[in-house]
Amino acid sequence: MFGGGGVAGIAWEIGILRGIADESPEVARRLLDSEVLVGTSAGSAVAAQVSSGTALEDLFTRQVAETSAELDPGVGVDQVTALFLAAMAAPDTTAAQKRQRIGAMASTAETVAGPIRHEVIARRLPSHEWPDRAVRITAIDIATGERVVFHRDSGVELVDAVAASCAVPGAWPPVRIGHRRYMDGGIGSSINLDVAGDCELAVVLVPMAASAPSLFGPGPAAEIAAFAGRALGVFADDDAVAAFGTNPLDPRCRVASAVAGRAQGRREAARVEGFLGV
């Protein structure tokens, strides 16, 4: 399970996996070869990357490279949060109606053009083909406010699915797929753990502090605690949160986040090994 958290989250999650591989290659292999991968927002890019067949070392190298195809959206998390709060302020509305309001605001926000953003996502993914295993990517239909889960049998291109899941309202444009438009899959839950409800155990990478407040629902820690199977949450530690900086959407935080993730992954390897019983 890979949670949302901007470009910082992508870098941190790849770093966590790389750090685990430093200490226990077998544990890393178990995680990378999981039968089911669920990705939300930034996590959708990670799920697509690690299931592409590209070596983990190469994925990490891409994160710490001096140059990147990532764009600065020109807005920060505070501005995006303000949009969310404004959309959710109306009383006596359902969660879906609140997401509809966020979607309406997202559709009128000034952002880069859709094709430009699509190219960024395309360059983010080593492969544009769905892998031959269960990869589930979440997004929100802006018209209905309902969550959708894309997979290889959805008839949706992988790049489009990841672009939709990563379409942070107010920062990036909603993504049109067919006659529908979609936005960030984290609008409701940053991990969407219930999408893995058919799994007996789950390791969840969450690029935020365990104590971070949640704008939607109970938050990742509560979702993990309520999971019907066995679930282990790996939350960003203090060093990682510091590396993310004040705006995890800013590509300049990418390298520091990957390095912090790798260091944390080394420290977490034994705990994950014990959970998996490797």
Summary of the structure (lengths in Angstrom):
residues: 278
radius of gyration: 17.1
end to end distance: 18.4
largest distance: 50.5
contacts: 1015
relative contact order: 0.23
helix: 48%
strand: 14%
